[in-house]
Amino acid sequence: MKPDRTPCCVPFCKRTAKKSESDEVICGAHGRLIDKDLKAKWRKLSREVDKAMQRPPEAYDGTERLRVVADFRRCEELWGQMKRQAIERAVGVS
């Protein structure tokens, strides 16, 4: 595999994507296996987190900073659920 590519996180999938900030990727073929609602929740939350991360930390008060951190963690949980669902459906478990 080329060094500027990231492999799909589904085992035995040979698809890759262009290297980006993320070290995990779900290819389009396996991405279609994920529930649309779950994917929409993750997409919306990840955009909000990305937007919030652009602001400097001093721009937040204490509670708003905690909310951003909680949203970031929730976004990671949703990614894990999407990854798990893609792998299970690719293998035929669920």
Backbone as ProteinMPNN parsed JSONL, in Angstrom:
{"seq_chain_A": "MKPDRTPCCVPFCKRTAKKSESDEVICGAHGRLIDKDLKAKWRKLSREVDKAMQRPPEAYDGTERLRVVADFRRCEELWGQMKRQAIERAVGVS", "coords_chain_A": {"N_chain_A": [[0.836, -1.175, 0.0], [0.422, 2.263, -0.682], [2.168, 4.996, 0.897], [0.692, 7.341, 1.185], [-1.932, 6.707, 1.562], [-4.902, 5.571, 3.277], [-6.123, 2.656, 4.717], [-9.323, 0.972, 4.47], [-11.296, 0.421, 7.388], [-12.572, -1.975, 7.684], [-12.017, -5.382, 8.062], [-10.06, -7.204, 5.709], [-10.85, -5.707, 3.543], [-9.911, -4.153, 0.601], [-9.919, -1.569, -0.175], [-8.908, 1.879, -0.243], [-8.325, 5.23, 1.016], [-7.573, 8.683, 0.394], [-4.93, 9.998, 2.342], [-5.643, 11.658, 5.375], [-6.498, 13.82, 8.152], [-7.589, 11.946, 9.845], [-6.995, 8.621, 11.065], [-8.44, 6.46, 10.508], [-10.791, 5.052, 8.251], [-13.864, 4.524, 6.537], [-14.752, 2.82, 3.749], [-16.643, 3.668, 0.771], [-18.265, 1.545, -0.127], [-18.664, 0.004, 2.182], [-19.621, 1.959, 3.824], [-22.174, 2.388, 2.938], [-23.546, 0.386, 4.165], [-24.144, 1.188, 6.693], [-26.536, 2.423, 9.056], [-28.655, 5.063, 8.033], [-29.602, 7.016, 9.795], [-27.824, 6.885, 11.974], [-25.438, 7.583, 10.713], [-26.092, 10.187, 9.926], [-26.429, 11.465, 12.408], [-23.798, 11.296, 13.401], [-22.425, 12.775, 11.427], [-23.569, 15.358, 11.673], [-22.91, 16.013, 14.352], [-20.113, 15.818, 14.249], [-19.452, 17.904, 12.534], [-20.271, 20.081, 14.08], [-18.493, 19.825, 16.229], [-16.028, 20.115, 14.892], [-16.281, 22.761, 14.049], [-16.421, 24.045, 16.542], [-13.895, 23.456, 17.538], [-12.28, 25.107, 16.092], [-12.288, 27.557, 17.286], [-10.428, 29.49, 19.683], [-9.307, 28.178, 22.887], [-9.661, 30.034, 24.95], [-11.936, 31.387, 24.298], [-14.121, 30.141, 25.309], [-16.382, 29.64, 28.043], [-16.419, 27.917, 31.243], [-18.526, 25.915, 31.306], [-19.295, 25.711, 28.642], [-16.988, 24.776, 27.43], [-16.822, 22.24, 28.588], [-19.074, 21.109, 27.413], [-18.295, 20.992, 24.72], [-16.187, 19.172, 24.883], [-17.618, 16.932, 25.777], [-19.278, 16.56, 23.548], [-17.318, 15.926, 21.659], [-16.402, 13.464, 22.645], [-18.776, 11.991, 22.428], [-19.019, 11.997, 19.688], [-16.845, 10.391, 18.986], [-17.771, 7.986, 20.095], [-20.01, 7.504, 18.458], [-18.676, 7.144, 16.024], [-17.347, 4.764, 16.587], [-19.566, 3.049, 16.836], [-20.537, 3.162, 14.214], [-18.379, 2.049, 12.832], [-18.3, -0.525, 13.975], [-20.806, -1.45, 13.154], [-20.513, -1.419, 10.341], [-18.491, -3.337, 9.992], [-19.699, -5.648, 11.11], [-21.93, -5.977, 9.421], [-20.693, -6.301, 6.975], [-19.458, -8.734, 7.301], [-21.631, -10.265, 7.733], [-22.926, -10.716, 10.11], [-24.929, -9.205, 11.362]], "CA_chain_A": [[0.0, 0.0, 0.0], [1.181, 3.508, -0.768], [2.202, 5.691, 2.193], [-0.248, 8.453, 1.245], [-3.278, 6.14, 1.552], [-5.391, 5.003, 4.525], [-6.99, 1.528, 4.373], [-10.657, 0.858, 5.072], [-11.169, -0.236, 8.69], [-13.212, -3.287, 7.632], [-10.992, -6.391, 7.762], [-9.951, -7.822, 4.383], [-11.256, -4.772, 2.494], [-8.7, -3.661, -0.054], [-10.102, -0.18, -0.582], [-8.157, 2.882, 0.513], [-8.719, 6.621, 0.802], [-6.463, 9.614, 0.498], [-4.525, 10.274, 3.724], [-6.16, 12.908, 5.929], [-6.24, 13.944, 9.586], [-8.05, 10.73, 10.501], [-6.218, 7.42, 10.767], [-9.403, 5.409, 10.174], [-11.731, 5.437, 7.212], [-14.795, 3.486, 6.082], [-14.898, 3.047, 2.309], [-18.012, 3.904, 0.321], [-19.021, 0.288, -0.206], [-19.058, -0.382, 3.537], [-20.366, 3.079, 4.384], [-23.585, 2.221, 2.57], [-24.142, -0.614, 5.052], [-24.428, 1.825, 7.979], [-27.839, 3.073, 9.139], [-28.604, 6.469, 7.636], [-29.803, 7.862, 10.977], [-26.577, 6.895, 12.733], [-24.476, 8.355, 9.936], [-26.509, 11.594, 9.966], [-26.102, 11.97, 13.75], [-22.346, 11.473, 13.477], [-22.017, 13.859, 10.53], [-23.986, 16.626, 12.262], [-22.126, 16.264, 15.55], [-18.703, 16.022, 13.9], [-19.34, 19.257, 11.986], [-20.351, 21.008, 15.209], [-17.241, 19.716, 16.978], [-14.981, 20.728, 14.073], [-16.485, 24.212, 14.113], [-16.078, 24.483, 17.89], [-12.455, 23.304, 17.73], [-11.608, 26.201, 15.395], [-12.199, 28.689, 18.21], [-9.393, 29.309, 20.707], [-9.86, 27.732, 24.176], [-10.011, 31.176, 25.795], [-13.237, 31.904, 23.875], [-15.17, 29.373, 25.984], [-16.452, 29.634, 29.505], [-16.231, 26.561, 31.772], [-19.566, 24.939, 30.929], [-19.285, 25.523, 27.191], [-15.829, 23.935, 27.14], [-17.211, 20.876, 28.96], [-20.021, 20.631, 26.403], [-17.529, 20.668, 23.514], [-15.465, 17.928, 25.172], [-18.617, 15.864, 25.795], [-19.674, 16.333, 22.152], [-16.205, 15.235, 21.006], [-16.436, 12.063, 23.086], [-19.962, 11.38, 21.826], [-18.689, 11.816, 18.276], [-15.993, 9.2, 18.928], [-18.636, 6.828, 20.345], [-20.795, 7.275, 17.247], [-17.766, 6.574, 15.025], [-17.154, 3.366, 16.968], [-20.78, 2.325, 16.487], [-20.57, 3.052, 12.756], [-17.328, 1.106, 12.453], [-18.753, -1.844, 14.389], [-21.921, -1.829, 12.294], [-19.988, -1.708, 9.004], [-17.762, -4.611, 10.044], [-20.651, -6.734, 11.329], [-22.761, -6.181, 8.237], [-19.836, -6.801, 5.891], [-19.201, -10.141, 7.576], [-22.921, -10.933, 7.695], [-23.349, -11.052, 11.467], [-26.229, -8.575, 11.634]], "C_chain_A": [[0.889, 1.249, 0.0], [1.124, 4.251, 0.565], [1.203, 6.844, 2.302], [-1.706, 7.985, 1.233], [-3.612, 5.566, 2.928], [-6.336, 3.851, 4.168], [-8.349, 1.612, 5.065], [-10.518, 0.056, 6.37], [-11.856, -1.6, 8.739], [-12.154, -4.32, 7.256], [-11.16, -6.997, 6.364], [-10.505, -6.951, 3.259], [-9.986, -4.177, 1.902], [-8.816, -2.209, -0.499], [-9.311, 0.758, 0.327], [-8.736, 4.26, 0.216], [-7.479, 7.492, 0.941], [-6.202, 9.926, 1.97], [-5.083, 11.627, 4.155], [-5.817, 12.96, 7.414], [-6.588, 12.655, 10.324], [-7.162, 9.547, 10.128], [-7.134, 6.231, 10.504], [-10.368, 5.945, 9.127], [-12.634, 4.238, 6.911], [-15.048, 3.778, 4.61], [-16.38, 3.194, 1.947], [-18.859, 2.649, 0.276], [-19.505, -0.145, 1.172], [-19.83, 0.728, 4.241], [-21.85, 2.992, 4.071], [-24.297, 1.205, 3.451], [-24.562, -0.028, 6.401], [-25.805, 2.481, 7.93], [-27.717, 4.551, 8.818], [-28.768, 7.398, 8.831], [-28.521, 7.991, 11.784], [-25.53, 7.754, 12.027], [-24.803, 9.853, 9.974], [-26.201, 12.215, 11.327], [-24.609, 12.25, 13.863], [-21.896, 12.662, 12.632], [-22.352, 15.223, 11.133], [-23.109, 16.98, 13.466], [-20.659, 16.529, 15.216], [-18.493, 17.405, 13.288], [-19.386, 20.294, 13.098], [-19.047, 21.005, 16.011], [-16.102, 20.363, 16.194], [-15.068, 22.244, 14.126], [-16.06, 24.755, 15.48], [-14.572, 24.416, 18.128], [-11.657, 24.41, 17.023], [-11.415, 27.417, 16.302], [-11.086, 28.439, 19.23], [-10.016, 28.924, 22.045], [-10.298, 28.88, 25.085], [-11.405, 31.72, 25.465], [-14.394, 31.214, 24.589], [-15.181, 29.657, 27.473], [-16.399, 28.169, 29.954], [-17.249, 25.551, 31.284], [-19.572, 24.681, 29.429], [-18.119, 24.63, 26.77], [-16.143, 22.467, 27.464], [-18.173, 20.284, 27.945], [-19.294, 20.211, 25.134], [-16.776, 19.351, 23.707], [-16.431, 16.745, 25.178], [-19.086, 15.539, 24.381], [-18.585, 15.585, 21.395], [-16.206, 13.751, 21.374], [-17.622, 11.327, 22.49], [-19.718, 11.098, 20.348], [-17.804, 10.575, 18.088], [-16.802, 7.929, 19.17], [-19.46, 6.486, 19.11], [-19.934, 6.678, 16.143], [-17.532, 5.089, 15.323], [-18.37, 2.512, 16.627], [-20.88, 2.133, 14.979], [-19.566, 2.014, 12.268], [-17.765, -0.326, 12.765], [-19.875, -2.349, 13.467], [-21.449, -2.189, 10.881], [-19.283, -3.052, 8.976], [-18.737, -5.775, 10.192], [-21.488, -7.013, 10.095], [-21.947, -6.684, 7.054], [-19.585, -8.296, 6.054], [-20.503, -10.947, 7.514], [-23.437, -11.338, 9.059], [-24.718, -10.448, 11.77], [-26.877, -8.052, 10.382]], "O_chain_A": [[1.96, 1.271, 0.606], [0.133, 4.144, 1.288], [0.898, 7.282, 3.411], [-2.609, 8.765, 0.932], [-2.722, 5.127, 3.657], [-7.267, 4.052, 3.388], [-8.492, 2.246, 6.11], [-9.718, -0.877, 6.444], [-11.734, -2.31, 9.737], [-11.466, -4.162, 6.247], [-12.275, -7.262, 5.916], [-10.618, -7.418, 2.126], [-9.094, -3.749, 2.633], [-7.904, -1.679, -1.133], [-9.079, 0.468, 1.5], [-9.529, 4.432, -0.71], [-6.474, 7.088, 1.527], [-7.139, 10.097, 2.75], [-5.012, 12.609, 3.417], [-4.944, 12.227, 7.879], [-5.947, 12.315, 11.319], [-6.64, 9.478, 9.015], [-6.657, 5.115, 10.298], [-10.714, 7.126, 9.119], [-12.213, 3.087, 7.02], [-15.509, 4.865, 4.263], [-17.255, 2.871, 2.75], [-20.044, 2.686, 0.606], [-20.635, -0.611, 1.314], [-20.608, 0.46, 5.156], [-22.685, 3.463, 4.844], [-25.527, 1.169, 3.481], [-25.264, -0.687, 7.168], [-26.202, 3.029, 6.902], [-26.788, 5.218, 9.275], [-28.142, 8.457, 8.88], [-28.171, 9.084, 12.229], [-24.829, 8.546, 12.657], [-23.9, 10.687, 10.047], [-25.762, 13.363, 11.398], [-24.2, 13.302, 14.355], [-21.075, 13.464, 13.076], [-21.526, 16.135, 11.111], [-22.626, 18.107, 13.582], [-20.031, 17.383, 15.842], [-17.448, 18.018, 13.508], [-18.638, 21.272, 13.073], [-18.56, 22.059, 16.42], [-15.292, 21.086, 16.773], [-14.051, 22.93, 14.235], [-15.415, 25.8, 15.563], [-14.031, 25.248, 18.855], [-10.484, 24.618, 17.331], [-10.492, 28.208, 16.106], [-10.833, 27.292, 19.598], [-11.153, 29.309, 22.317], [-11.207, 28.714, 25.899], [-11.99, 32.44, 26.274], [-15.536, 31.662, 24.483], [-14.139, 29.884, 28.089], [-16.34, 27.273, 29.112], [-16.882, 24.445, 30.888], [-19.826, 23.558, 28.992], [-18.255, 23.821, 25.853], [-15.776, 21.566, 26.71], [-18.103, 19.093, 27.643], [-19.631, 19.191, 24.535], [-16.732, 18.517, 22.803], [-16.113, 15.679, 24.651], [-19.273, 14.369, 24.047], [-18.883, 14.71, 20.582], [-16.031, 12.89, 20.511], [-17.498, 10.17, 22.088], [-20.161, 10.077, 19.823], [-17.994, 9.806, 17.146], [-16.556, 6.907, 18.529], [-19.595, 5.315, 18.754], [-20.391, 5.807, 15.403], [-17.524, 4.261, 14.412], [-18.223, 1.376, 16.177], [-21.265, 1.06, 14.514], [-19.872, 1.201, 11.395], [-17.622, -1.225, 11.936], [-19.889, -3.51, 13.058], [-21.932, -3.156, 10.293], [-19.461, -3.826, 8.035], [-18.621, -6.776, 9.484], [-21.728, -8.173, 9.76], [-22.467, -7.42, 6.216], [-19.507, -9.033, 5.071], [-20.484, -12.154, 7.274], [-24.297, -12.212, 9.16], [-25.571, -11.106, 12.367], [-27.973, -7.495, 10.441]]}, "name": "protein", "num_of_chains": 1, "seq": "MKPDRTPCCVPFCKRTAKKSESDEVICGAHGRLIDKDLKAKWRKLSREVDKAMQRPPEAYDGTERLRVVADFRRCEELWGQMKRQAIERAVGVS"}
